[in-house]
């Protein structure tokens, strides 16, 4: 076995070390650029938020005819969802909620679902330099959660984030 030195990239994630500050930062800027290029979104107008405020995706928007299903095949919806899931799980927790929503329609997506995907893709360049940073030293735990009060049109359930967990990107339905 040969020592190749410190790792700079792992699975498309850039590793930035600062031994003086005792930090380790992870960036997926290069991977995000590749995603934007893959979906021809590299020159799109940037968005300030990862989703539209009035977004309401539901089963009723899924294709109901074979012609509409065929029309949706021209979009690589599942590939876009998988790419966004990888970004979200590794470094970009700011897109967790909306990626969770669009992933529910991965196998039966409609045009509104694709518009939501495009919105997320337009948001990513605005925050492309955002990195996940780990600091050495003392750890102060801060927790946040959110609740959407029955906005799921399919089940009429509320959606909430995690509570009392060290680190999680869970989203769950609440009756």
N, C-alpha and C positions, 0 to 999 in steps of 0.2 A: 504494500500500500504506500502511496506517495502523499505527502503533505502539500496541498495546493494553496495553503494560506487561508486567510479569512474569506468567508463566502461574501460575494457582492450581490448575487441574485439567487433566489431559490423559487422555482416554479412560477416565474414571472413577477416575483416580488423583489424589489430593490431593497437591500439592507444598508442603512446608513448608520454608522457608529460614530459616536463622539465620546471618546474616553475621558476627555477633560470635564465634560458636563455629566458624564455617566448616563448617556442616553443611547437608546437603540430605536431607530425609526424605520418603519416599513412603508414603502410606497408602491403603488401599482400604476403610476402615471403612464409608463410604457405600455402596459397591458390595456389600459383604458384607451390609449391612442389607437391600438390595434382593433379594439372593439368598434370604436367610432369609424374607423376606416372600413371595417368589414361590412358595416351597415350604412355606409355612405353618409355619415352624419358629422364628419370632421369639420365641415364648414357651416354647420347649422347655427342659427341664432341661439345663444345660451339662455338658459332659464335660471331664475333665482331660487326656485324650490324644486325638489325632486318629483313633486306631483302637483297636479292642478287641485285647487281647493275643492272644486265641485265634482271631483271624480266619484262616479258611482258605477263600478263594474259589477255586473251580475249575470246569472245564467241566461236571462232573457236576451242578452246581447250576443250570445253565441250563435253561430250559423245554424239555421233551421232547414235549409235546403241544400241539396248536393251541389248546386251551382255556387252558393255562397261559401260552402266548404272548399270548393275548388278555387274560388277567388282568394281565399285566405292562405292557400298553399304557396302563393308567390312570396309571402313573408316568412322569414325564418324565425318565427315567434319562439319556438322551443329553444333554439340556439341562443337567442337574445336573452331569454330568461336564465338559461344556464350560465351564460357569461356574466350577467348581473349578479347572480347568486354567488359566484366565485369572488367577485369584487367585494360584495357585501360581507361575506363570511370572513374574508382575510383582513380587510383594512377599512372598509367604508360602511360603517354602521349607520351613517346618516340616511342611507337608502333602504334600510331594513324593512320598514313598514310597507312602503309601496312595492318593493320587490316581493314581499310576502303576498300582497294582494294579487299582483299580476301572475305570480307563479301558480295560483289556483286555477288559472285558465290555460295552462300550458298545453293541454291536449285537446282543447275545444275553444280556441280563441276567436274572437270577433274583431271587427274593425276598431271598435272603441278600446279594446285591449291593446291593439297594436299602437294606437295613438298614445296610450299611457306609457308603453315601452319607449316610444320615440321621445316623449317628454323627459323620461329619466335619462336617456342618452344625451339629450340636450343640456341637462343639468350637470353632467359629469365634467365637461371641460371647464366650467366655471370654478370648480373646486378641485381641479386635477392635481394640484400640488399638496392637497390635504394628505397628511400621513398619520399613521398610528404610531404614537411615540410611547416608549416604555422608559421610565425614569428609575435610576438606582436610588437606594435609600429608603426612607420611611414611606409607607403606603397609607394614604387617606382614602377611605371608601366613600363614594358619593353615589346615591341611587336615584334614578328617575323612572317614572312610569307615566303612562298615558292611557286614556280610555276614550272610546269613540261613541258610546251610548247608542246602540242599536242601528248603526249605519250599514250593516251588512244586509243588503236587499234580499238575499236568498233565504237566510235563516232568521232574520230579525234579532240576532244576537249581538251583543256588544263585543268589542275587541279590546283586549288589554295587553299591556306589556308585563315583563317579569317583576316580581317583588321578592325581596329577601333572598336574592341569589348573588353570588360573588360576581359572576359575569355571564350573561346570557343574552341571546338575541331571539328569545322566544316571543311569539305572539300567540295568544290563545283566545278562543271564544268564551264568553261568559253568558249564561242564560239570563 
